[in-house]
Amino acid sequence: MNSSLLISTYNWPEALRLILETVRIQTVSPLEVVIADDGSGPETREVITEFRDILDIPIKHVWQEDRGFRASRIRNLAIKECEAEYIIQIDGDTLLHPRFIEDHHSLALDNHFISGSRVLVGESATHEAIKSGKFTFSPISRGIKNRLNALHFPELGSRYSVNGLPPEELIYKIRGCNMSFWKRDLLAINGYDENFEGWGREDSELVWRLLVKGCFLRQVKLAAIQYHLHHKPNSRNHFQENHLRLLEVMASATYYAENGIFKEEFDTIPSIVLPE
């Protein structure tokens, strides 16, 4: 099995550096790393250039102009660049357990997608990690919350499922910062809906359409562990608008996003895969 590790990022090169350090120590490496960059400055590109010489796998840098929070669009652009059959998606504020990739691979099933949990790293512990370059945590580390989520027992975690819940409840349990999918399933629903701009509900909406298509969710515990670094919350200015858009999609029973990866109209908003 091969996978592309898709990392969303925006103007936090210090965190991206730590993430790439955790990629370096994975027990199983992805085929490639694809950075979905929502308009970061040159410091982010410098980190990526540095790690192209450190990691023994390719790093692609997919960048778009900074026009506010447009996670859906930059993820779609990155998905198109992924060469592997399986995509593991994380955010640019999450550090990975050494067996993170291995766990996602071992838990992958045909016609299923995975949503994992996260361990919350407190503000002081995050500042110390950034300052010292520390990129490993454990269940007994100081300054973390959701400590049980740091326990690694994948044999038990593989039995955990929330598929008994109705889809209307499932979608609100999803964390887009720790997910994996078959690329063919993402293409079948046309990826993320780019009508979602600003923070909120873009991941829930994607999951809803995957479920409508007939895919099944595996919500993983005790495996695929990641540590979420503390930061100021994103603006919620668009949350209500996005929530109403989600409800409209849920009422429509459609699973294909018209404004997704593939578009009928020519997209004039510039984007670029930055050269190595």
C-alpha positions as CSV (number, residue, x, y, z in Angstrom):
1,M,0.0,0.0,0.0
2,N,1.2,3.5,-0.7
3,S,-0.1,6.8,0.6
4,S,0.3,10.6,0.2
5,L,0.5,12.6,3.4
6,L,-1.4,15.8,2.8
7,I,-0.5,18.6,5.3
8,S,-2.6,21.8,5.4
9,T,-0.6,24.8,6.5
10,Y,-0.8,28.6,6.9
11,N,2.0,30.8,8.2
12,W,3.2,28.6,11.0
13,P,6.6,27.4,9.8
14,E,7.8,26.6,13.3
15,A,5.0,24.0,13.7
16,L,5.5,22.7,10.1
17,R,9.2,22.0,11.0
18,L,8.2,19.9,14.0
19,I,5.6,18.0,11.9
20,L,8.2,17.2,9.3
21,E,10.5,16.0,12.0
22,T,7.7,13.5,13.1
23,V,7.4,12.4,9.5
24,R,11.1,11.6,9.5
25,I,10.8,9.1,12.4
26,Q,7.8,7.2,11.0
27,T,8.0,3.4,11.1
28,V,6.4,3.4,7.7
29,S,7.0,6.3,5.3
30,P,4.4,7.7,2.9
31,L,5.1,7.7,-0.8
32,E,5.3,11.5,-0.7
33,V,4.4,14.6,1.4
34,V,2.0,17.1,-0.2
35,I,1.9,20.5,1.5
36,A,-1.5,22.3,1.0
37,D,-0.4,25.9,1.6
38,D,-3.3,28.5,2.0
39,G,-1.1,31.5,1.2
40,S,1.9,31.4,3.6
41,G,5.0,33.6,3.3
42,P,8.5,32.7,2.3
43,E,9.5,31.3,5.7
44,T,7.2,28.3,5.0
45,R,8.9,27.6,1.7
46,E,12.3,27.8,3.4
47,V,11.3,25.0,5.8
48,I,10.0,22.9,2.9
49,T,13.3,23.4,1.0
50,E,15.3,22.4,4.0
51,F,13.4,19.2,4.6
52,R,13.6,18.2,0.9
53,D,17.3,17.5,1.8
54,I,16.4,15.7,5.0
55,L,13.5,13.4,4.1
56,D,14.1,10.5,1.7
57,I,10.7,11.0,0.1
58,P,9.4,13.8,-2.2
59,I,7.8,16.9,-0.9
60,K,5.4,18.8,-3.1
61,H,4.4,22.4,-2.2
62,V,1.0,23.4,-3.5
63,W,0.4,27.1,-2.8
64,Q,-2.4,29.6,-3.4
65,E,-2.6,33.3,-2.8
66,D,-3.7,34.4,0.6
67,R,-7.4,35.5,0.3
68,G,-8.6,34.4,3.7
69,F,-9.4,30.9,5.0
70,R,-9.8,28.7,1.9
71,A,-9.0,25.2,3.2
72,S,-11.4,23.5,0.8
73,R,-9.9,24.9,-2.3
74,I,-6.2,24.3,-1.3
75,R,-7.0,20.8,-0.2
76,N,-8.6,20.1,-3.6
77,L,-5.6,21.4,-5.4
78,A,-3.4,19.2,-3.2
79,I,-5.5,16.2,-3.7
80,K,-5.1,16.5,-7.5
81,E,-1.3,16.4,-7.0
82,C,-1.4,13.3,-4.8
83,E,0.1,10.4,-6.7
84,A,-0.8,7.6,-4.2
85,E,-4.0,5.6,-4.1
86,Y,-4.6,6.5,-0.4
87,I,-4.5,10.0,1.1
88,I,-3.8,10.7,4.8
89,Q,-4.8,14.2,5.7
90,I,-3.5,16.2,8.7
91,D,-3.4,19.9,9.7
92,G,-0.3,22.1,10.1
93,D,-0.6,22.1,13.9
94,T,-0.5,18.4,14.6
95,L,2.5,16.2,15.5
96,L,2.5,12.6,14.6
97,H,3.1,9.5,16.7
98,P,5.9,7.4,15.2
99,R,3.4,4.7,14.0
100,F,0.9,7.2,12.7
101,I,1.3,6.3,9.0
102,E,1.6,2.6,9.8
103,D,-1.7,2.7,11.7
104,H,-3.6,4.4,9.0
105,H,-2.3,1.9,6.5
106,S,-3.1,-1.1,8.7
107,L,-6.6,0.2,9.4
108,A,-7.5,1.0,5.8
109,L,-10.4,-0.9,4.3
110,D,-12.0,-0.8,0.9
111,N,-15.0,1.6,0.7
112,H,-14.1,3.0,4.1
113,F,-12.5,6.2,5.4
114,I,-10.9,6.9,8.7
115,S,-11.2,9.7,11.3
116,G,-8.8,9.7,14.2
117,S,-8.5,11.4,17.5
118,R,-6.1,14.0,18.8
119,V,-4.2,14.8,22.0
120,L,-4.4,18.4,23.0
121,V,-1.1,20.1,23.9
122,G,-1.5,23.0,26.3
123,E,-0.3,26.5,25.6
124,S,2.9,26.4,27.7
125,A,3.8,22.9,26.5
126,T,3.3,24.1,22.9
127,H,5.5,27.2,23.5
128,E,8.2,24.9,25.0
129,A,8.0,22.5,22.0
130,I,8.4,25.4,19.5
131,K,11.3,26.9,21.5
132,S,13.2,23.7,22.1
133,G,12.4,21.8,18.9
134,K,10.8,19.0,20.8
135,F,8.5,16.9,18.6
136,T,7.8,13.8,20.6
137,F,5.1,13.3,23.3
138,S,3.8,10.4,25.2
139,P,0.8,9.6,27.5
140,I,2.9,10.8,30.5
141,S,4.1,14.0,29.0
142,R,3.4,17.2,31.0
143,G,1.0,19.8,29.6
144,I,-1.3,17.6,27.5
145,K,-5.0,17.0,27.7
146,N,-7.2,14.2,26.4
147,R,-4.4,12.0,27.8
148,L,-6.2,8.7,27.1
149,N,-6.0,9.5,23.4
150,A,-2.3,9.2,23.7
151,L,-2.5,5.5,24.5
152,H,-1.4,3.2,21.7
153,F,-3.2,-0.1,21.4
154,P,-4.1,-0.5,17.8
155,E,-5.4,-4.0,18.1
156,L,-8.1,-2.7,20.5
157,G,-8.6,0.5,18.5
158,S,-9.4,-1.4,15.3
159,R,-12.5,-2.7,17.0
160,Y,-13.9,0.8,17.8
161,S,-16.6,2.0,15.5
162,V,-19.3,4.6,15.5
163,N,-21.2,3.3,12.5
164,G,-24.2,2.6,14.6
165,L,-24.9,6.3,15.0
166,P,-27.0,8.0,12.4
167,P,-25.1,10.1,9.8
168,E,-26.7,13.3,11.2
169,E,-24.7,12.6,14.4
170,L,-21.6,11.1,12.8
171,I,-20.6,14.2,10.8
172,Y,-20.3,16.4,13.9
173,K,-17.7,14.0,15.5
174,I,-15.2,14.4,12.7
175,R,-11.8,16.1,13.0
176,G,-10.4,17.0,9.6
177,C,-7.0,17.2,11.1
178,N,-6.7,13.4,11.3
179,M,-8.4,11.6,8.4
180,S,-7.6,9.2,5.6
181,F,-9.4,8.2,2.4
182,W,-9.0,6.3,-0.8
183,K,-8.3,8.9,-3.5
184,R,-10.8,7.3,-5.8
185,D,-13.6,7.9,-3.3
186,L,-12.6,11.6,-3.0
187,L,-12.6,12.0,-6.7
188,A,-16.0,10.3,-7.0
189,I,-17.6,13.0,-4.8
190,N,-15.5,15.7,-6.4
191,G,-13.5,16.5,-3.2
192,Y,-14.3,19.4,-0.9
193,D,-17.0,21.9,-1.7
194,E,-15.2,25.2,-2.4
195,N,-18.3,27.2,-1.5
196,F,-17.2,26.7,2.1
197,E,-14.9,29.6,2.8
198,G,-13.9,30.7,6.3
199,W,-13.6,28.2,9.2
200,G,-16.2,25.6,9.9
201,R,-18.2,22.6,8.6
202,E,-16.2,21.9,5.4
203,D,-15.0,18.6,6.9
204,S,-18.5,17.6,8.1
205,E,-19.9,18.4,4.7
206,L,-17.3,16.2,3.0
207,V,-18.0,13.3,5.4
208,W,-21.7,13.6,4.8
209,R,-21.3,13.2,1.0
210,L,-18.9,10.3,1.5
211,L,-21.6,8.6,3.6
212,V,-24.3,9.4,1.0
213,K,-22.1,7.9,-1.7
214,G,-22.0,4.6,0.3
215,C,-18.7,4.8,2.1
216,F,-18.3,3.8,5.7
217,L,-16.6,5.7,8.5
218,R,-14.1,4.1,10.9
219,Q,-13.5,6.4,13.8
220,V,-10.2,5.2,15.3
221,K,-9.2,5.2,18.9
222,L,-5.9,4.0,20.5
223,A,-4.1,4.3,17.1
224,A,-3.2,6.9,14.5
225,I,-2.3,9.2,17.4
226,Q,-1.5,12.9,16.8
227,Y,-0.7,15.8,19.2
228,H,-2.5,19.1,18.5
229,L,-0.5,22.2,19.2
230,H,-2.2,25.1,21.0
231,H,-3.0,28.2,19.0
232,K,-5.5,31.0,18.9
233,P,-8.8,29.8,17.5
234,N,-9.7,30.7,13.9
235,S,-12.3,33.3,13.2
236,R,-15.9,32.0,13.4
237,N,-17.3,34.8,11.2
238,H,-18.4,32.4,8.5
239,F,-19.5,29.5,10.8
240,Q,-23.2,30.2,10.7
241,E,-23.2,30.7,6.9
242,N,-21.3,27.4,6.5
243,H,-23.6,25.6,8.9
244,L,-26.6,26.6,6.9
245,R,-24.9,25.5,3.7
246,L,-24.2,22.1,5.3
247,L,-27.9,21.7,6.2
248,E,-28.8,22.5,2.6
249,V,-26.5,19.8,1.3
250,M,-27.9,17.3,3.8
251,A,-31.4,18.1,2.6
252,S,-30.5,17.6,-1.1
253,A,-29.3,13.9,-0.9
254,T,-26.5,14.6,-3.4
255,Y,-22.9,13.5,-3.0
256,Y,-21.2,15.3,-5.9
257,A,-19.8,18.8,-5.2
258,E,-20.4,21.1,-8.2
259,N,-17.8,23.5,-7.0
260,G,-15.2,20.8,-6.2
261,I,-12.0,19.4,-7.7
262,F,-13.3,19.3,-11.3
263,K,-15.3,22.3,-12.5
264,E,-17.2,23.1,-15.7
265,E,-16.2,26.7,-15.6
266,F,-12.6,27.8,-15.9
267,D,-11.0,28.7,-12.5
268,T,-9.2,32.0,-12.8
269,I,-7.9,32.1,-9.2
270,P,-4.2,31.5,-9.4
271,S,-2.5,28.6,-7.8
272,I,0.9,27.0,-8.2
273,V,2.9,23.9,-7.4
274,L,6.2,25.6,-6.4
275,P,9.3,24.0,-7.9
276,E,11.9,22.2,-5.8
